[in-house]
Amino acid sequence: KRLKIYKNVNNTWTIIGNLQRYQTDCGMEKSISLSGDGKTVAWNSNKIMIYTYTSGTTWTNFAGGLYVDESINDSKICLNYLGNVLVCSQPSLTTPKVKIYDLSSNNSWIKRTTEITGNGFAEEHGWSIDLSDDGETLAVSTLYGAGGGTRRGEVKVYDISSSTPVQK
């Protein structure tokens, strides 16, 4: 299987990308994110694969992908508009985490030191995530949050413009 990327040119969908998965034994459909400008794509394939659009049908891989320190099989990923901020959630860990990465000037992904952690495995903190266009505001859902009752989902919004996320 491959990830195919299309662009609408004069009302005709034209393929501009045909990218190979990292591993063939896992589904990459679990989480895919395309930057708002359409020039960066990231997906979960047992590691986070990140490509940037060059021209025609050429996409460049970022250093072979981005590894996170725990299993990312069910992780969710999200890029901001320019594709220079990437957020990865890992909702099924014993302590669920949301990690934030910034693209450095030398085109490597740098993990911010502060993670947004959930309260426990059963809540599925980070089940869904969304990032503002400027990459400074992050919404994180919790599938089974404790706030307001049992097994009730909740969404928390964070200002991530500095190194330490602040809940709004």
N, C-alpha and C positions, 0 to 999 in steps of 0.2 A: 504494500500500500504506500501511497505517496500523498503528500499534502499539495493540492493544486490551488493556485491563486489566480483569480480572474479580475479583469478590469473592463468596465463598460466603455467601449470606444465607439462613438456614433451609433448607439443603441445595439451594438453587437458585443456579446461577452467574449473577450479574448483572453487566452491563458497567458499570464506573465510569470508564472512560477510553477515548477513541478519538483518539489523538494522531497528528498529521501528521508525516511524515518531513521532514528538512531538505532532502534532495535525492532526487529520484525515480529517479536512475540508479545508486544504490548500494544494496546490501542492508544493512538495519539489523540483520539477524539475526546478525551476526558477534559481537556482544557486547551483552548487555542485563543490567542489574543492578537489582534491586528491593531497597530497604532492608528490613531485618527488620521494621520497624513498618508496612511497606506504604505509606508516605506519600511516598516519593521514588523516582523511576525515572530511570535514565540509560541511554543507548544510543549506539552509535557510528554516525554517519551522515555521514561525512567531517568531522564535528566532533562533540564529545560533547554530546548534547542532554540536559538535565536538567530535570525537571518535579517539582513538589510538588503533592500532593493538597490541594484546598481543601474541597470538599464535593460531594455529588451526583455529577456527571460532570465537574466542573471541576478542571482541573490548571493550574498556573501555571508558565510557562517562566522559567528563570533567565537573564535578560539575553541571550537569543538563543542560548545554548549556550556551550561552552568550547572554545576553540581551543588546540591544542598546537602546538609549533613545528616538528614534522616530520609526515610522513604518518601518519595513524592508521587507514588502511584495514584493517589486521589487528590493531589494538590490542584489548586486553582491558581491561575496566573492572570495578570492584567498589566497592560502597558498604558502609559499616558499618551497624549496626542503625538508628541514628537518621538516617542519610543526611547526616551532616555531615562525613564524611571520604570522599574518593573517591580511588581508586588507578587509574592508567592505565599499562598496560605496552605497549611497542612492540618486540616481539620480532624484527622483520625489519630493523631499522636496522643500519647497519654497526657501530655500537656500541649494542646493545640497551639500552633504558632502562626503568626503572619510576619513575613520577612520582607524588608524593603531593600532594593538594590538601585544604585545609581550608575549610570554609564560615565566612566572617567574620560578625560581628554585623550588618553591613549587607547580608547576603545576596549577597555576591560570593565567588567561589572564588579562594583565594590559594594559589599553588604554593609548596611548601616549597623552599628553596634547594638542599638535598641530594637528589640522585637516586641510585637504586641502579642501577649500570651492569653490564652483562655483559662478557664477554671478547671477543666477536666475533660477526659475523653468523651464522656456521654453527651456533652453539649454541642459538639461539632462546630466549634468556634472557627470562623473563616469558611463556612460552607459556601458562601458567595462573597465576592469582593468586587468593588468598583472604584476606579481612580479618576479624579477630575482631569480635565485636559492639561492643566498646568502641572499636575503631579504633586500638588500640595494638600489635597484633601482626599481622604480614603474612607469608604464605607465598608464595614465588615459585618456580615450577618452571622448570627449564631442560631443554628437550627433548633436546639432545645435549650435555650437560655433560661436561667432561673428567675430572671426579672419578671414579676407580675404573675407568676403561676408556674405550675409544672409543665414541662414540655412545650413551653411557649417560645417561639422564635423572637429574636430581637435584632435590631440593627444599631450599631454604634458608629459614629462618625468621628474621625480623627483629623487633626491638623498635623500633617507630617512635613511641614516646610522646614523644620529644624531637625537636628539629630535625634531629638526625643519626641515621639508622638504624644500629642495632647488630645484627650477626648473632648469633643465640643459639647 
